[in-house]
Every structure is written in structure tokens, then in C-alpha cells.
Amino acid sequence: MRSDGPAMAAPEESLRKRKTGRSDPEPESPPAPGRDTAGSPAHLHAGTFWLTRIVLLKALAFVYFVAFLVAFHQNKQLIGDRGLLPCRAYLRSVQQYFQGRLGWEALSYAPTILWLMDWSDMNSNLDLLALLGLGVSSFVLITGCANMLLMAALWGLYMSLVNVGQIWYSFGWESQLLETGFLGIFLCPLWTLSRLPRHTPTSRIVLWGFRWLIFRIMLGAGLIKIRGDRCWRDLTCMDFHYETQPVPNPMAYYLHRSPWWFHRFETLSNHFIELLVPFFLFLGRRACMVHGVLQILFQAVLIVSGNLSFLNWLTMVPSLACFDDAALGFLFPSSPGSLKDRVLRMQRETRGTQPEPRFGSVVRRAANVSLGVLLAWLSVPVVLNLLSSRQVMNTSFNPLRIVNTYGAFGSITKERTEVVLQGTASPNASAPDAVWEDYEFKCKPGDPSRRPCLISPYHYRLDWLMWFAAFQTYEHNEWILRLAGKLLAGDTEALSLLAHSPFEGRPPPRWVRGEHYRYKFSRPGGSHASQGKWWVRKRIGVYFPPLSLEELRAYFRDRGEPLPEPL
């Protein structure tokens, strides 16, 4: 309690003040910044989204960084000059389809900056796009600030890669990142590089664009499950999912052995999160935040239980739009001059007042309204697809992939099969004494004794496609024959996609074949596990027969591609 003057102070109080050298503040002294009149830390008010924008930009930049890192490490091997599916050949086929002209039709069919670049060294072009993306996303991730130009650059760079990536970029999270990145452009001011651009508050239309995105993602995923596979309706899908998902991680090994009632609980929880929780978005601030918390926790559980690329990390991003500054304030320090303190000052200055109209504000408002109209218009076929009994998932209805339809695991495979590539140096592939040795991939199951990998949010595109190839035939996946040809030639770029070649330091094999195996998790504590085996495998048969470079000559010639030469 502050004394009214020296004459009224108790002797002990006066002595204590003299010893510590403290004195009472003057009555006119203002309260310390970021604190209320009682001296306790002040709380941010609900309804503003300055800090929300910073968190959204950093989260989106993180996903962009991972995506461009994957592109930088793998694009040359997959779509480069000597890649499995060269993007130069793809662009030429698009050009030929439109009578050899580079016009609006070709540009709109495959929007990419590569149309405007020199095709003589496509590897350098791909590296340039990836490095530019890494640089810009790193800046936004570190600083938490961006403008429309930087976010548009990230979106354009990644779209340029997706639209020439062919089957390697055919997954739903590519379109989801482009749609999320497009909304991120409108989060920012046009020019200013400031974390708190005073004259550019976060647009409510853009925030609702993010909320509309997460609503469609989750509801689409829930509906495709209910409509797609009976096991989602009888609650048995989780009995198989951990073992048969594309790239299991170590936790999946243990979760697969959970009790049956736990798997039923998981499936029911999945339906609740995907089919009911999305509607919380429209029930007010608190319900919206509950939605955000549940969705982020749900994605975190999925991250722990499997390697689904950066999909789950990306799905967290639009959920952040459910929280305002008051909800996210705990993430920021409260020291004087901090971001949180500056937001509090701005809230106090603008509370109850109407900002003066500025030309820039009017232009931005018009742009945001136009964005809302565009999103509504492009959402029409997406909503019709959600309502349709023939719902499709992970589909784009426009070449720029601004508004898309999503879904995941509409059907669950009940058995896990794998393609194991093998090579031999024997001159006769049919000889009984021919020794066939396995190639080991980066992450997909191969050697039964190898522990499942843990890589999320990173992504090995070839490993993921090998999962699809295993329950199809090689005729449906011709790229696997190209891979076989490159292994026969000892191609270093192709070999860099693998974890181990049995012919390292030796001449390339004379023959390569594909063997088909059925894989099951070993039982913890069982005989196979005691031998250090995570998997138990059984041969099904031949996936593709032994091939030599000479036998592949006609295959490459018919497609106008040069036969890989042994190194």
C-alpha cells in the first residue's frame, strides 16, 4: 500500500525504503507497458489476429521449406535431364498436344515458370527453383514477416514444380500446399516487410478462407471413408492400417498390436474428428478454438503413428486460423517492447475507434472481397463433390489448384505387399547358382531386420510410389522399368534414391528382376522379433521377370529415350 507522504509513513517502512533506495512513483506516472494498473501482466483482447498472422506465416513457411528441400534433393533424379520421368519430355508432349505452339492453352494446362527458361540444362533450372524457394521460405520462417510478393513467389515456384512433377507430385498434399499457399498471399501487405503492419490488419475473409479449407479437408476425409470402405463402418480399419500404410514408422509396429477395443475407439474418434468437429467452426469463438485444438492434436497423433510426408504438418496450418491474439498470446514473451506488448498497445489505441480510411485500405478490402467471391465460385464443384455419393478425393478442378477436393484412406488394404528389386552378376539369370542380391530403399520395408524409419515431415517420393506399385502391376507403373534400366547401367543419380546397392564398388548387375513379397509385422516378443526382425515376409511370386539392358533396348527405343549406358 502506497504511503500518502513521509509524515504518515511508519518508521520501519521509511527505514526499509532508505536502505533499498526505492521511492514511490509519482501519482502522474503511467503504468508500465504491457501491464495493468495493478502491476500484473496485461492480457490481450479477443478479436484481433496480429499474432495469428505471424504464427500462420511461420507454420506455412516451415512446410514450404520442407517441400522445397525434398524437391532440391530428389527432383534431378526423378524429373531431371536423366530422371526417371524427365520433365523436358513431359513439356514437349504438352506442347505437341497443342500443335507445337506455346500458347495460352499449353500454359494453362501446365502452368510453370519452366516454359520461359532454357531447357538445355533442366537440372540447373530445377535446382534454381528449389533453392529460391528454400531461401524465401527460410526468411519468412525466421523473421515471421512477409509481403504479398514473397508469398506469391513461393506459391509460383512450388506450382511450377508440381505441374511438371507428373506422378511424383500427384499426391493430395501438393494441391493442399498450393491452396494453403495461395491464401497465404492475402495474409500480408503488398510491399511492407513488417511483422505488425499497422495499416494492414489480418483480413477476416482470409481467415475464413483458411477455416473453409480445413472444414473441407476434414469433412472430405470423413465422408470418403464412410462411403469408400466397409471397414470404416464396422470399425475394423485400424486393425490393418498401421501395418499396411504406405511407410510405417517404429510406433506403428507397436500400435498395430493394440487391443481390439482400442482400435475400435480409434476409428470412432476418427469419425468424430472428421465428421462432427468441423462444424464447430460455425458455432462461435470458443467452439472454433476447440475445433482448432482437436484438429492439431489429431494431426499430432497421426504424425507419431506414421510417415505421411508433410501432410499432417500442413493440415495443422489452416487450423491455426481458429485462434485469435488472446488465444495465442502465451506463445510470445511479455517483456516491454515485445510483439505481444506492441499488439496490446495497438489494441488499446484502436479500441472503440474507427481507423481513418486510406487508399491502400480500400484497395486491400476490394482485393479481399474479390478473393472471397473467387473462393465461393470455385467451391461450387467441390461442394457438389462432397454431397455426391460418387465422391472423388484429391482432385483439382482448375489448373492453378486454388480450391480442391481432399480425402485420405478411402479404402484400406488388408495385406501389405512389397516389390523387392534384385540384381545378379551371373551371365545366366536362370542358372540355379545365380546369386540374387537385394537393393535397399531409403525407407520402405525391405530387409526384415531393418527398423522402420522415422522421417516425417520429410518425404521419399520413390518409396511412396513403390507402395502403390506393389498392389498394381509393372504395366501400370512403367517408370519401374526405367528404374531397372538405370540400375543395370549403374546410374549414380538413380542409385542416390536408394539406401544401399549390393553392387557398390563393383560392376553393375547383368540382370535385374522384381520379386513380389507379402510382409507382416513380427510379433513383439515372438521368435522373429527375438532374432531382431521387425517384419516377416513370404514370397508371392515374380513381379517382373529378369531383364538385361539389351532386352530393354526396344522399350526405350519405342519411347524415344536413349538406352542407359553402363558407367
N, C-alpha and C positions, 0 to 999 in steps of 0.2 A: 504494500500500500504506500503510495507516494505521499510524503510529508508536505504540508502547506507552507512551511517555512522553517528556518533554523530554530526559532524560539519554541516551536511546537514539537521539535524532534526529541525523542528520548536520548539520554546520554549515550547508551550503548549503540544506538543507531548512528549518532553523529560520529562516534569513535570509529565504528566499522567503516563508514564512508571515507573518513580521513585516511585510514590505513590502506584501503584498496584504491584510493584515488578516483572513486566514481562520484558522479554527481547526477542529479535528476535532470532529465531533458526539459527544455523549455516547453511551456504549455503550447506554443505555436508549432513545435516540431512535428513534421508529418510522420506517419507510421512508416516503418521500413518497407521497401519494395517487397512484394510477394508475401506480405504478412497482414493479418487483420489487426484491428485496433487492440485486441487482447494479446498480441505478440505471438500467436500461434500461426503456423503456415497457412496461407490462404488457399482456398480450393477454387479450381477452375469451374466456371459455369457451364452448364449443358447447352447444347445447341450450336456451338461453333466447331469448325473442323480444320483448324490450322495445323495442329499436331497430327491429326488423322492423315492429312495430305503427306506430311513428312514420312510417316510410317508406311503409307501405301507406296510412295515412290521408292523408298529403300527396299521394301519387300519385292516390288516388281523388278527393280534393278538387279537384285540378287538372282532372281530366276533368269533374267536376260543374261547375266554373267555366266551362269552355268550352261545355258543353251549355246552361247557363243563359244564357250570353252570346249564343249562337245564338238561343235562344228569345226573348230580350229584343229582338233586332234584327229578327226575322222573323215572330214569331207574329201580330202585328197584321195584317200583310199577307196571311198565309196562312189563319189561322183566327179573326181578329178580327171586329168588327162588320161591316166592309166587306171581309172577306177573301175569298180565292178559294173556300174551303170553310168558312164560318162555323161555329164550334163551338157557338154557340147553336142553330142549326138542327139540328145533329147531336144535341145533348142532347134537344131536343124530339122528334126522331124516335125516340130510345131510349125516352123517356117515353111516347109514343103507342103504341109496340110493346107496352109493358106496361100497356095500358089507361089511360094518363094518370096513373098513380099513381107517386109517388116512394117506392117500397118497396125491400125487400131485393133483389128481382130486378134492378131498374134500377141500384141501387148496385153490386151485384156484377158486372153486365155491363160497366159503365164506372165503375170506382172513381176518383173525382176530387173534390177539395175544391170544385170549381165548382158542384156540386149545392147547396151550402149558401150560396152567395154570390148577390148581386143581379145579375141578368142584364141590367139596363138599360144597363150600360156594361161590356161584356165586355172591351174593350181595356184598361181600368184593371185588371180582375181578372187578365188575363194578364200585364200588366206587374208587378203586385204579386207574383205567384207567382215570376216570373223574378228580380225584384230581391231578394226574400227568399232565394232560392237562391244568388244571387251573393254576398250578404252573409255567409251562413253558410259557404259553401264558401271564401270568402276568409279567414275567421277560421281555419278548420281548416288551410288551405294555409299560412298564415303562421306559426301557432303550433305546428302538429303535434300538437295535443291536441284531444280531442272527448269527448263522452259519448254515451250511447245516445239521448238526447233530440235532440241536434243532428243525429246521423246519421239518425235516424228522420224528422226534419223534412225533410232533403234528399231522402230516398227518397220520402216522401209528396208533396212538392212536384213532383218530376220525374214521378212516376207520374200525378199529376193532369194534367200537360201531355200525356204520352204517350197517355193514354186518351181524350183529345179531339182529338188531333192528326191522326187519320184517316190518309190516305195519306201525309201529310208526315212522319209518325212511324212508318211501317210497316217500318223497316229493322231488321236483326238487332241492331245495336249499341244500340238503345233498350232492348230486353229485356235485353241483356247488361249494360248500365249499371244497370238496376233489380236484376238478380240480384246483381251485384257490390256495389251499394249496400246491399242487404238484409243480406248477410254482414258489411258494414262496421259495421252497427248493433251486432253482437255482439262486435266487437273491443274495445269501450270499456266503461268503468264506467258505472253508471246515472246518477250525478249529478256525480261528481268531474271537474273540468277540470284534469287533470294529465297531462303527457307520460309520467311514470313513476308511475302509481298503484300504490303498493307492494302493496296488498292485492288488486289485480286483474291478475294476470299474464295474458298473452295465452293464450287457450284453444287447446289443440291441436285440438279439434273444429272450431273456426272456421278454423284454418289449413288443416286437411284439407278443409274446405268450399271454400276458395279453390283448393286443389290439384285437387279433384274438378271444379271449374269449368273450369280451364284444360285438364284432361285431356279433358273433353267438347267444349270448343271446338275443340281441335286435331284430335282424332280424328274428330269430326263433319265438319270441313272436309276432312280427307283422304279419308274414306270417300265423301262426296258427289261428290268429284272422280273417284275411281276408278269409281264406279257411274254417273256422270252423263254424261260426255263422252269419246268415244273418244280425243280428242287428249291427254288426261291419261295414257292408257295407252300411246299410241305416242310420247309425249314431245314433241309438237309444239305444245302450247298456248301456250308462251311466244313462239312465232313471231308470235302475234297479240295477246297480252294487252296489251302496252304501248300499242299503237295503239288498241285497242277498249275499254279500261277506261273506266269512267264519266267521270272527269275527269282526264285525263293532266296530268303536270307536265313541266317542261323536261327533267328527267333521263330521263323515259320516251322522249322524242324520240331521244335518243342510244342508250339501251338497246335500243330496237326494232331498231337496225341492228347489234346484236352478232352475232358469227359463229354459225352453226347449232349448233356443238358447245357453245357457251356456253349457248344456250337449252336444249339437252338436259340439260346439267349443272344448270341452274336448276330444271328440272322434277323431276329425280331428287332434288335437295336438298329440294325442297318435299315430296315423298313421304316422305323420311327424317324431316324435322322433324315432319310432321303424323301419320304413321302409326306410326313406331317410337319416336321420342323421348318421347312422352307416357308410355310405360311405364317410363321411367327414374324416375318419381315414386315407384315402389314398390320400388326397389332400394337403399334406404339413403340416408344423408345426402349423400355425395359425388355419387352418381348424380343425386339430386334437385337438387343445386346445378348440375350440368352441364345438366340439363333447363332450369333457370331461365335460365342464361346463354345457351343456344342459342335459347330462345324469345324472349328480349329482343333478341338480335342479329337474329333473323329478322324481328321486328316493326320493328326499326330499318331494315332493308333495304327493307321494304315502304313505310315512311314516305318514304324517299328516292326511291322509284320511282313514287309515285302519290299522289293526293289522296283517300284513303279516309276522309274525315271524321276523327273521333276514335277510330275503330275500333281501329287498331293501338296507339295510346296506351293505350286501355282494356284491350286484351289483355295489355299488359305488367303490369297491376296484379296479377292473381292469381299471375303468375309470381314476384312478389316474395316470396310466402309460402314459396318454396323455400329461402330464406336465413335463417339464424339470426343472433344478435348477433355471433358471431365472424366471420361472413362479411361482414356489413355495417358492421363497426366502422370500416373505412377511410373511410367517408363522414362520420364525426364527428370533431371535434377531440379531442385527448387531454389538454388542459390541466386542471389541478386544478379540481374543481367542475363540469366539463363533463358533458354527458349520458353520454358514454362512461365517464367516471370514476365517476359515480354508479351506473351499471349494474354496473361492476366491483365496487364496494363491496357492492352488493346480492347479487351472485353469491357473494362471499366470506362474507357473513353467513348466507346460506341454504344454502350447500353442505353437504350431508350432514345437514341438519336438516329436520324436518317442521314446517311452519307450524302454529300453533295454529288449530284450527277456529273459524271465525267464522260468525255467522248469514248475513251477506252472501255469504260464500264458498259456503255451502251452497246459497243461492238461485241464485247465478250458475251453479254447477255443474249444478243441476237445469235451469236455462234452456238451458245449452249442450247437455246431453244431449237435451232436448226438441228443440232445433234439429237435432241430428244425426238423430234419428228422423224429423223432418219432411222433411229433405233426402233421406233414404233412401226414404221413402214416395213423395215427389214425383218421384224419379228413376226409378221403375219404368217409366212410359211412355216416358221419354227413352231409357233403355237399350234397351227393346224397339224403339224407332225406329232407334237406332244399328245394331241387329242385323238390321233388316228390309232386304230387297232393294228395297223401295219407300220408302226413307228420304226424309223431308222435312227441309228446313232452315229455320232461323229461325222456329220455331213455339213458341208458349206453350201449355201445357196447363192453365193456371189463370189466373184474371183478375188476380192480383197479380204474375204473371210472376216467381215466386221461383225455379223451376227450369225451364229452357227447353232447346230443342234448337237447335244452331247449324250454320253451314256458310257457305261463300263460294265463288263462282265454280264452281258445279256444272256449268255449261256456259259455254263461251267463244264469243262472237260473232266471226265470221271477218272481217266487214266493219263499218266504222264508218259509220253514217248519222246525220244530224242534221236537226232541224227548224229552219228559219230563218224567223222571223216578219218580215213586211214590211208596210209601210203606204204608202199613197199619198193625196195630196190631190186627185187627179183626180176629177171628178164621175162619170166613166165608167171602171169598173175594166177594161173590155175594150178601151179605146182603145189603139191602137198607141203613142201618145205618152205614155201613163201612166207616170210615174216611180215605181218601187217602191224604197223605201229600207229597209235592214235595221235591226232592233233588235239591240242587242248585249247579251248576258248577262254576268253578273259573271265567270264562269269557264269555262263550257262553250265548246267551239270554235265560232267564228262567222267573223269576219274572218280569212281565211287568213294575213294578215300579223301577226296578234296572237300574241305569245309565250304558250305555255301557262302557266297560272297556278300559283302555289305557295301553298297556303292551309292545308294540314293543320297542326294539328288542327281548324281552323275548317271550317264546312260550309255550303254554299249549297244549301238543300233544293230550291228550284225548279230549279236547274241539274241536280241529280241526277235529278229526275223527268223532265226533258226528255230525258235519255239513254234512259230506259225508253220514253217516248212515241215516240221515233224508230224503234224497231223494232216498234211496235204501230200501231194506227190511232187517229185522234182520237175515234172512237166508244168506244174503251176508256179514253180519258182526257178525260172531258167537262170537267174543270177547265180544259183548254186553251182551250175556247170561252169560258169565263168570263174567262180572261186576255185573250182577244181583245176581248171586250166592254169591259173596263176600259181597254185601250189605245185603243179607239175613243172612249172618254169622257175620255181624258187623266187617268185616276185617279192621283193622286200617290202613294198607298200602293203600288199595283201597280208603278208606274214605279220606285219605290225598290228593287225587287227586281232591276232591270236595271242594267247598267253605262252604257248610253247609249241615248237615244231620239233618232232623227233629227228629231223634231218638237219638240225642246226650244226654248222661246221662240216657238213657232208654234202655230196651232190644231191640234187633234188630227186624225189622218187621217180620211178619209171611208171608207176601206176598209182592211181588214187581211186578210192571207192567210198560209197556211203553205206553205212550199216544202220539198221533200224533197231532200237532197243526200247524196252519198257522199263521205266525207273519207278521205284518206290522208296520212300524214306525207310531207313533201317529203324528198328525198334530200340529206343533208349534202354540200355542195359542188356540188350539181346546179344546173340552170338556175333552178328555182323558188326554191331556197334563196339563190341569188345575188341574187335580186330581193327578199329579205327575207321570203319566205313560209315559214311553218312547216308549212302544210297545202296540199294540192292538193285541190280539190273539184270534183265534177261533178254537175250537176242530174239527179235521178232523175225527178221529176215533182211533181205537186200533192199536198200533204199534206191541206190543207183549202182549199176554194175561197174567193175573195174574199167577205168578209162586211161588212155595214154594221150600224149599230145597229138600224135598222128591221128588218132580216132576223133579228136576234137577239131581237126583242121576244117572239115566240112561244116561243122556247126558254126565256127567263127566266120568262115568264108560266106555262108549264106546270109549272115547278118552284117556283112560289110565291115567286119572288125579284123584287125591283124591278129594272127595267132601269137600268143605269148611265147617269147623266145627264152630258152634256158639261160640263166645267168652264169 
